Amino acid sequence: MKIRRLHSAVLAVALGAGVLAGTAPAFAATQTGAAVTAGGWPTPDWYLQGPYQTLAACDLAYQDAAQNGQYTGLLYCHWFRGGGPYPAGFYYEVYIP
């Protein structure tokens, strides 16, 4: 049996629809890291915020960003192994169309 993976562009469109509907923060709380591609990089329009050394520090920054309301969508804190210009650490992601 062949299992197909959902293409990242289709995933981005699905996430975009959720963001426009105003459900991104609630969706993000249950789908940690949903805006990260299979290679570990954020999909277009989603940007890493961090790094934070501890999950608690990332949680605090995430809560501050959620209360601030300047972003259309947020994805909860997750560990990013590092790569490219990003060091390893905890990050949350923001949606900027």
C-alpha positions in Angstrom: 0.0 0.0 0.0 1.4 3.4 -1.0 1.0 6.3 1.4 1.3 9.7 -0.2 2.5 12.8 1.6 0.6 16.0 1.5 2.5 18.5 -0.6 3.7 21.6 1.4 1.9 24.0 -0.9 -1.4 22.3 -0.3 -0.6 22.3 3.4 0.2 26.0 3.3 -3.1 26.7 1.5 -5.0 24.7 4.2 -3.1 26.6 7.0 -3.8 29.9 5.2 -7.6 29.1 5.2 -7.4 28.4 8.9 -5.5 31.6 9.5 -8.1 33.7 7.6 -10.9 32.1 9.5 -9.2 33.2 12.7 -8.5 29.7 14.0 -4.8 29.6 13.6 -3.9 30.0 17.3 -6.3 27.3 18.4 -5.2 25.0 15.5 -1.5 25.7 16.3 -1.9 24.6 19.9 -2.9 21.1 18.7 -0.7 20.9 15.6 2.8 21.8 17.0 5.2 22.3 14.1 2.5 22.0 11.4 4.2 24.8 9.4 7.5 23.1 9.2 8.4 21.2 6.0 9.8 17.7 6.0 13.3 19.2 5.7 12.7 21.1 9.0 12.4 24.6 7.5 9.3 26.8 7.9 6.9 27.0 4.9 6.6 30.3 3.1 5.0 33.1 5.2 5.8 31.3 8.5 8.9 32.6 10.3 10.8 31.2 13.3 11.0 33.3 16.4 13.8 32.5 18.8 16.0 30.7 19.7 15.1 30.2 23.4 17.3 28.0 25.6 14.3 26.5 27.5 10.8 25.6 26.7 9.6 27.8 29.5 11.3 30.9 28.0 9.8 30.1 24.6 6.3 29.6 26.2 6.6 33.1 27.9 7.6 34.7 24.6 4.8 32.8 22.7 2.2 34.0 25.3 3.4 37.6 25.0 3.1 37.4 21.2 -0.4 35.9 21.5 -1.5 38.7 23.8 0.2 41.4 21.7 -2.0 40.4 18.7 0.3 41.7 16.0 0.5 38.3 14.2 -2.2 36.7 12.1 -1.3 33.2 13.3 1.1 31.5 15.8 2.4 28.0 16.1 3.3 26.8 19.5 6.9 26.3 20.7 8.9 23.4 19.4 12.5 22.2 19.3 14.4 23.1 16.1 17.7 21.1 15.6 19.4 24.1 13.9 20.7 24.6 10.4 21.5 27.4 8.1 21.5 30.7 10.0 19.4 29.2 12.8 21.1 27.8 15.9 19.5 24.9 17.7 16.9 25.8 20.3 13.2 26.3 21.0 11.3 28.4 18.5 7.7 29.4 17.9 6.5 30.4 14.5 4.5 33.4 13.3 2.4 33.9 10.2 3.1 37.0 8.2 1.3 37.1 4.9 
